[in-house]
Structure formats: structure tokens, C-alpha cells
């Protein structure tokens, strides 16, 4: 029976410079030789993922934006994607404006590195950093937001002085029919990102969809992750581990390997294949 590996990228497979270490590369190669299908499951958009995953990277499939897009990595084909309707997008914008939060509205996959943004007026360094990083692909939200379009997601940047768990619950209550995912900002490692997606979007749902698409069973799956947006994938997978830099809550629940900066991914592979 073939097996399938799902791995997060940042803080898990890749190092702090978004590079793949030699030991982790060798582990991916060894999985390929053993017949494993290798899948990266990331919060990054396709555009962002391509900055780190160059041609020839040892993968078969790529799941982007926490499950909003699923790609054949080698051919680049978009297999499936999800988006919020124009009506849902417009209603969500209205609600977020009333809450006076800092948020971004991303275009549909595969062009979701493009976004419009709204600043509430308060100080938010992580929000500003992300806008600066994507300055060629973002613009302020039209004050009248007339002609709201479909969107792949909303991204709300919560400052480090606020309780991320509480904020996550608040937005889950505000958007009960949508998928609300919490993750730690990969930029400052302190702020919290609350991402709002169509209801069928999450890493676990994407992994389940791809497995069924490929005719594979859940009991053939392995997963490795490091943050809250990996949680449902880790719960779904037949065997799961987290790297040592994962939050304490995740380390208490799953087998722990070395940190991402000490080739924890390769250690996980050695455990699975021994």
C-alpha cells in the first residue's frame, strides 16, 4: 500500500531562511524512493511558495493557503480551489469595518498574493510589514468597497498584546459558517493571524480531499507540523509528529522531534521508515 506524507513548510520542513537543509532533502528523496507521495501543506499562496520551492523540489503535490488551493507540483496544474462568493465577501467586509480591525482581502487562487487592505488606525507593525513585503501586489480597500469581488480569504492581524486564543474564538463566533483558522505570524513570530476561508478550507480537509482524489486511505497518511493551523491536519493523519519549536499545547498532544533548525523533519522520517 502506498503512503502519503503531508508536511508544513515554514518552521517545519524549511529553515529560518526558507531553505531546505541537506538532511531534510535527503529524507524527502528517500521517501520518494520508497514510493511515498510527498505533499507540502502551507499557509503560503502559490506565489509565495514558489519563492522557496524551486523547480525540481522533491514534491508531488502542493496545498496552498491552508487548503484553498491544491496543485500538481510538477505540472503546476491547479486541481481544485475554493473561494468566498461576492455576497459573502461584501458582508464580511462590512462586519470587519464595524469592528475596526486591521484586515486584508485576498484575490481568488492562484492569484491570491494580490490583496486589498484596511488599517484601523492603531499601531500594528506586523500588518505594516506584510503590506510592505507585498507592496507591488496590494492596495488600500476602496472606502466604499463598491464592486466587491470573490475572495480566497480574509486575513486579520492581531497585535501581540491581545489574547490570540480569545480572538480566535471571537471570530469563530462571528463567522460560524466559515472556516476560521489561527496561526502565528511567520513575520514577527509574535502576532496572531486570524484567517477566514470558505467552509471547506483547512489543511485536514485538503489532505482528505487529495487522498480521496488519489484513491488513498487515511491510514496510509503521515503528517508533520509546527503551529495551530496544522492542528486539524495532525489530528486527521494516521501518524503525526510536531517539531520541538511547536507551541506547548501541540507538543503535549503529539510525538515531538527535534526543532526545524535541527532537521526535525528528517528525524520524523527516520521514525516512520525504521
C-alpha positions as CSV (number, residue, x, y, z in Angstrom):
1,X,0.0,0.0,0.0
2,X,1.4,3.4,-1.0
3,X,1.8,6.0,1.7
4,X,1.4,9.8,1.6
5,X,3.3,12.4,3.6
6,X,1.9,15.8,4.4
7,X,4.3,18.4,5.7
8,X,4.1,22.0,6.7
9,X,6.8,24.3,5.2
10,X,7.8,27.3,7.4
11,X,9.1,26.3,10.8
12,X,8.8,22.6,9.9
13,X,10.5,21.5,6.7
14,X,12.3,24.7,5.8
15,X,14.9,26.5,8.0
16,X,14.7,30.1,9.2
17,X,16.0,31.3,5.8
18,X,13.3,29.3,4.0
19,X,15.9,26.9,2.7
20,X,15.8,23.1,2.7
21,X,18.7,21.5,4.6
22,X,20.7,18.7,3.0
23,X,19.5,16.2,5.6
24,X,15.8,17.1,5.0
25,X,16.3,17.0,1.3
26,X,17.8,13.5,1.6
27,X,14.8,12.5,3.7
28,X,12.4,13.6,1.0
29,X,14.4,11.8,-1.6
30,X,14.4,8.6,0.5
31,X,10.6,8.9,0.8
32,X,10.3,9.2,-2.9
33,X,12.4,6.1,-3.4
34,X,10.2,4.2,-1.0
35,X,7.1,5.1,-3.0
36,X,5.7,7.8,-0.7
37,X,3.7,10.6,-2.2
38,X,5.1,13.9,-0.9
39,X,2.8,16.8,-0.2
40,X,3.6,20.3,1.1
41,X,0.7,21.8,3.0
42,X,1.3,25.5,3.7
43,X,-0.3,28.8,4.6
44,X,1.6,30.4,1.8
45,X,0.0,31.4,-1.5
46,X,1.3,29.8,-4.7
47,X,3.3,32.9,-5.5
48,X,4.9,32.8,-2.0
49,X,5.5,29.1,-2.1
50,X,7.3,29.3,-5.4
51,X,9.8,31.6,-3.9
52,X,11.0,28.7,-1.7
53,X,10.1,25.7,-3.8
54,X,12.1,25.9,-6.9
55,X,11.8,23.6,-9.9
56,X,13.0,20.1,-9.0
57,X,12.0,20.3,-5.4
58,X,11.1,16.8,-4.3
59,X,7.3,17.0,-4.1
60,X,4.4,15.6,-6.0
61,X,1.6,17.9,-4.7
62,X,1.3,21.4,-3.1
63,X,-1.6,22.6,-0.9
64,X,-1.5,26.3,-0.6
65,X,-3.3,28.9,1.6
66,X,-4.2,26.3,4.3
67,X,-6.2,24.3,1.7
68,X,-7.7,27.0,-0.5
69,X,-5.7,25.6,-3.5
70,X,-4.4,22.2,-4.4
71,X,-1.8,21.9,-7.2
72,X,0.1,19.2,-9.0
73,X,3.5,20.5,-8.1
74,X,5.4,19.1,-11.1
75,X,3.0,20.3,-13.8
76,X,1.7,23.4,-12.0
77,X,-1.9,22.4,-12.7
78,X,-4.5,23.8,-10.3
79,X,-6.5,20.7,-9.4
80,X,-9.1,22.4,-7.2
81,X,-9.7,25.6,-5.3
82,X,-12.3,27.4,-3.1
83,X,-13.4,31.0,-2.8
84,X,-15.9,33.2,-1.0
85,X,-18.8,34.5,-3.0
86,X,-19.1,38.2,-3.9
87,X,-22.0,38.5,-1.4
88,X,-20.2,36.7,1.4
89,X,-17.1,38.9,0.8
90,X,-19.1,42.1,0.8
91,X,-20.9,41.1,4.1
92,X,-17.6,40.2,5.8
93,X,-16.0,43.5,4.8
94,X,-18.9,45.4,6.4
95,X,-18.6,43.4,9.6
96,X,-14.8,43.8,9.9
97,X,-15.0,47.5,9.2
98,X,-17.5,47.8,12.0
99,X,-15.1,46.0,14.3
100,X,-12.3,48.4,13.5
101,X,-9.7,45.7,12.9
102,X,-6.8,45.6,10.5
103,X,-7.5,43.1,7.7
104,X,-6.7,42.1,4.2
105,X,-8.9,40.6,1.5
106,X,-7.1,38.3,-0.9
107,X,-8.0,37.6,-4.5
108,X,-9.0,34.0,-5.5
109,X,-6.4,31.3,-6.0
110,X,-4.0,31.2,-7.8
111,X,-3.6,35.0,-7.7
112,X,-4.2,35.4,-4.0
113,X,-0.8,37.1,-3.4
114,X,-2.8,40.1,-4.5
115,X,-4.9,41.8,-1.9
116,X,-6.6,44.9,-0.7
117,X,-6.2,46.1,2.9
118,X,-7.8,48.2,5.6
119,X,-6.0,49.8,8.5
120,X,-8.0,50.6,11.7
121,X,-5.6,53.4,12.6
122,X,-3.9,51.8,15.5
123,X,-0.2,50.7,15.6
124,X,0.3,47.3,14.0
125,X,3.9,46.6,13.0
126,X,3.2,43.1,11.6
127,X,0.4,44.3,9.5
128,X,2.6,47.1,8.1
129,X,5.4,44.7,7.5
130,X,3.2,42.4,5.4
131,X,1.9,45.3,3.3
132,X,5.4,46.5,2.7
133,X,6.6,43.0,1.7
134,X,3.7,42.8,-0.8
135,X,3.7,46.5,-1.8
136,X,3.7,45.6,-5.5
137,X,0.6,43.4,-5.1
138,X,-1.6,45.3,-2.6
139,X,-3.6,48.5,-2.4
140,X,-5.9,50.1,0.1
141,X,-9.5,49.0,0.2
142,X,-11.9,51.3,-1.6
143,X,-13.6,53.3,1.2
144,X,-17.0,52.5,-0.5
145,X,-15.8,49.0,-1.3
146,X,-18.1,49.2,-4.3
147,X,-17.9,46.2,-6.6
148,X,-16.7,43.7,-4.0
149,X,-15.4,40.6,-5.7
150,X,-14.9,37.0,-4.9
151,X,-12.1,36.3,-2.4
152,X,-10.0,33.4,-1.3
153,X,-9.7,34.6,2.2
154,X,-9.6,37.4,4.8
155,X,-6.5,37.8,7.0
156,X,-6.8,39.7,10.3
157,X,-3.6,40.7,12.0
158,X,-4.0,40.7,15.8
159,X,-1.3,42.5,17.8
160,X,0.8,40.6,20.4
161,X,-0.8,42.4,23.3
162,X,-4.1,40.6,22.7
163,X,-5.0,37.1,23.7
164,X,-4.8,35.0,20.5
165,X,-7.0,32.2,21.8
166,X,-9.7,34.5,22.8
167,X,-9.5,36.4,19.5
168,X,-9.8,33.1,17.6
169,X,-13.0,32.2,19.5
170,X,-14.5,35.6,18.9
171,X,-14.1,35.4,15.1
172,X,-15.3,31.8,15.1
173,X,-18.5,33.0,16.7
174,X,-18.7,35.9,14.3
175,X,-18.3,33.7,11.2
176,X,-19.9,30.4,12.2
177,X,-20.5,29.2,8.7
178,X,-16.9,29.8,7.5
179,X,-13.5,28.3,8.3
180,X,-11.7,30.4,10.8
181,X,-8.0,29.4,11.3
182,X,-5.5,30.7,13.8
183,X,-1.7,30.9,13.0
184,X,1.3,32.6,14.4
185,X,2.7,35.3,12.2
186,X,5.7,34.0,10.2
187,X,7.0,37.6,10.1
188,X,7.4,38.7,13.7
189,X,6.6,35.3,15.3
190,X,4.5,37.1,17.9
191,X,1.4,38.5,16.3
192,X,-1.6,36.3,15.6
193,X,-3.2,35.9,12.2
194,X,-6.9,35.0,12.1
195,X,-7.7,33.8,8.6
196,X,-11.2,33.4,7.3
197,X,-11.8,31.0,4.5
198,X,-14.7,29.2,2.7
199,X,-16.2,26.4,4.9
200,X,-14.4,23.6,3.1
201,X,-10.9,25.0,3.6
202,X,-8.4,23.7,6.2
203,X,-5.3,21.6,6.0
204,X,-7.1,18.5,7.1
205,X,-9.9,18.9,4.6
206,X,-7.5,19.4,1.8
207,X,-5.4,16.4,2.8
208,X,-8.6,14.3,3.0
209,X,-9.8,15.6,-0.4
210,X,-6.4,14.9,-2.1
211,X,-6.2,11.4,-0.5
212,X,-9.6,10.5,-1.9
213,X,-8.8,12.1,-5.2
214,X,-5.7,9.8,-5.4
215,X,-7.6,6.8,-4.2
216,X,-5.6,6.5,-1.0
217,X,-6.7,5.7,2.5
218,X,-6.3,7.8,5.6
219,X,-4.4,5.0,7.4
220,X,-1.6,5.5,4.8
221,X,-1.0,9.1,5.9
222,X,1.8,10.8,7.8
223,X,1.9,14.4,8.9
224,X,4.4,16.8,10.4
225,X,3.7,20.4,11.5
226,X,4.6,23.1,14.0
227,X,1.7,25.6,14.5
228,X,-2.0,26.0,15.2
229,X,-3.0,26.0,11.6
230,X,-1.6,22.4,11.4
231,X,-3.7,21.1,14.3
232,X,-6.6,19.6,12.3
233,X,-4.2,18.0,9.9
234,X,-2.2,16.5,12.8
235,X,-5.5,15.2,14.3
236,X,-6.7,13.8,10.9
237,X,-3.5,12.0,9.9
238,X,-2.9,8.4,10.9
239,X,0.5,9.2,12.3
240,X,1.6,12.7,13.3
241,X,4.6,14.5,14.8
242,X,5.4,18.1,15.7
243,X,8.8,19.7,15.7
244,X,10.2,21.0,19.0
245,X,9.5,24.6,18.2
246,X,5.7,23.9,18.2
247,X,3.6,25.5,20.9
248,X,3.4,23.6,24.2
249,X,-0.2,22.8,23.5
250,X,0.7,20.8,20.4
251,X,3.8,19.3,22.0
252,X,1.6,17.8,24.8
253,X,-0.6,16.1,22.2
254,X,1.8,14.7,19.6
255,X,5.1,12.9,19.3
256,X,7.9,15.6,19.4
257,X,11.0,15.5,17.2
258,X,13.9,18.0,17.0
259,X,13.2,21.6,16.1
260,X,13.1,22.8,12.5
261,X,16.6,24.3,12.8
262,X,17.9,20.8,13.8
263,X,16.4,18.8,11.0
264,X,13.4,17.6,12.9
265,X,11.6,16.6,9.7
266,X,14.4,14.2,8.8
267,X,14.1,12.7,12.3
268,X,10.4,12.2,11.8
269,X,11.0,10.4,8.5
270,X,13.6,8.1,10.2
271,X,11.0,7.2,12.8
272,X,8.3,6.4,10.2
273,X,10.6,4.4,8.0
274,X,12.5,2.5,10.6
